[in-house]
Amino acid sequence: MGMLTHIVAHSEQVGRVALAIVDHMNPPNGNPDRDLVLAAALLHDITKTRSFDTGEDHARTGAQFLKERGYPDVGRIVGQHVRLRSYFREEGPDEAEIINYADKRVLHDRVVSLDDRMAYIVERYGGQPDLDAKLKWLLEQSRLLEQRLFDYIDFAPAELTQYIIP
């Protein structure tokens, strides 16, 4: 797909964050599929490079690309890495929630706080009243998602970097 190297580095870091989460959680509905989480993390920006030229929604086209190649479960998750289709449907967190959150903790290739990452998103993509309202809503949902995930993890979000395996 000709992914730019910094997007590959970002995706690899999202993978490390996602695995730190899935490896340390104990949700009531059982642990999410670790292999599926890793695959979706590594592929979540599969069409992002070309989206710079096309203006396409890279979450949607990435999902479509993967589904067409026989990976519907990975595609379903990739399609939700920017915004979940629905928030908190299941009793415990699922793979899509983990990838959505992990992506929001990685700025370029660095793990940052949720607030720092969302501030970057607002600075980069904000500035339009309708979009600013959507970004504000997304920040609220992301904070709730962080709380939901860490209800099943024995450490705080600020300690996440201590559990990432390089």
C-alpha positions in Angstrom: 0.0 0.0 0.0 3.0 2.3 0.0 2.4 3.4 3.6 4.7 6.2 4.7 7.3 5.2 7.2 5.9 7.5 10.0 2.5 5.9 9.5 4.0 2.4 9.9 5.8 3.6 13.0 2.5 5.0 14.4 0.7 1.7 13.6 3.4 -0.4 15.3 3.2 1.8 18.4 -0.6 1.5 18.4 -0.1 -2.3 18.3 2.2 -2.1 21.4 -0.4 0.0 23.3 -3.3 -2.3 22.3 -1.4 -5.4 23.4 -0.5 -3.8 26.7 -4.2 -3.2 27.3 -5.5 -6.6 26.1 -2.7 -8.4 28.0 -3.6 -6.7 31.3 -7.4 -6.6 31.3 -9.9 -9.0 32.9 -13.3 -8.1 31.5 -16.5 -10.0 32.5 -17.2 -11.2 28.9 -13.7 -12.8 28.5 -10.6 -11.4 27.0 -10.7 -9.9 23.5 -8.9 -11.8 20.7 -5.3 -10.8 21.0 -4.3 -11.8 17.5 -7.3 -9.9 16.1 -6.3 -6.8 18.2 -2.7 -6.9 16.9 -3.8 -7.4 13.3 -6.2 -4.4 13.4 -3.7 -2.2 15.2 -1.1 -2.8 12.6 -3.5 -2.3 9.7 -5.7 0.5 11.1 -4.1 3.1 8.8 -3.7 0.9 5.7 -5.2 3.4 3.3 -4.2 6.6 5.2 -1.2 7.4 2.9 -3.3 7.4 -0.2 -6.0 9.4 1.6 -3.7 12.4 1.6 -4.2 12.6 -2.2 -7.7 11.3 -2.5 -9.3 12.9 0.6 -11.1 9.6 1.3 -12.2 8.5 4.7 -9.3 6.2 5.5 -11.2 4.3 8.2 -14.0 3.4 5.8 -11.7 2.5 2.8 -9.3 0.6 5.0 -12.2 -1.5 6.3 -13.4 -2.1 2.7 -9.9 -3.0 1.5 -9.5 -5.6 4.2 -13.0 -7.1 3.8 -12.4 -7.5 0.1 -9.3 -9.4 0.8 -11.0 -11.9 3.1 -10.4 -10.2 6.5 -13.9 -9.1 7.5 -13.2 -9.1 11.3 -10.1 -7.0 10.9 -11.9 -4.7 8.5 -14.8 -4.2 11.0 -12.4 -3.0 13.6 -10.3 -0.8 11.3 -13.6 0.8 10.2 -14.1 1.9 13.8 -10.7 3.2 14.7 -11.6 6.9 14.4 -15.2 6.6 15.7 -17.0 3.6 17.1 -20.2 2.6 15.4 -21.8 2.4 18.9 -20.3 3.0 22.3 -20.5 0.5 25.1 -22.9 -2.1 23.6 -21.2 -5.2 25.2 -20.9 -6.0 28.8 -17.1 -5.6 28.6 -14.7 -4.0 26.1 -14.3 -5.5 22.6 -11.5 -5.4 20.1 -12.8 -2.3 18.3 -12.9 -0.3 21.6 -9.3 -1.3 22.3 -8.0 -0.2 18.9 -10.1 3.0 18.9 -8.6 3.9 22.3 -5.0 2.8 21.5 -5.0 5.0 18.4 -6.0 7.9 20.6 -3.1 7.4 22.9 -0.4 7.5 20.1 0.7 10.8 18.6 2.9 10.0 15.7 5.0 7.2 17.3 4.8 8.5 20.9 2.4 7.4 23.7 0.8 10.5 25.1 -2.2 11.2 27.4 -5.7 11.1 25.9 -6.0 14.8 26.5 -2.7 15.6 24.7 -3.7 13.5 21.7 -7.2 15.0 21.5 -5.7 18.5 21.7 -3.6 17.7 18.7 -6.6 16.4 16.8 -8.6 19.5 17.6 -5.6 21.7 16.6 -5.0 19.8 13.3 -8.6 19.2 12.2 -10.7 21.7 14.1 -11.7 25.2 13.3 -15.1 24.6 11.8 -18.1 24.9 14.1 -19.8 21.7 13.0 -16.5 19.8 13.2 -15.6 21.3 16.6 -18.8 20.0 18.1 -18.1 16.5 16.7 -14.6 16.6 18.1 -15.9 17.7 21.5 -18.3 14.8 21.5 -15.5 12.5 20.5 -13.4 13.7 23.3 -16.2 13.0 25.8 -16.7 9.5 24.4 -13.0 8.8 24.5 -12.8 9.8 28.1 -15.7 7.5 28.9 -14.0 4.7 26.9 -10.8 5.2 28.8 -12.6 4.8 32.1 -14.5 1.8 30.8 -11.3 0.0 29.6 -9.3 0.8 32.8 -12.2 -0.5 35.0 -10.8 -3.9 33.9 -7.1 -3.2 34.2 -5.1 -3.1 37.4 -3.2 0.1 36.6 -4.1 3.7 35.7 -4.1 5.2 32.2 -1.1 7.4 33.2 0.9 4.2 33.9 0.3 2.6 30.5 3.8 3.3 29.2 5.3 1.1 32.0 3.5 -1.9 30.5 4.4 -1.5 26.8 6.8 -4.1 25.5 9.2 -2.5 23.0 
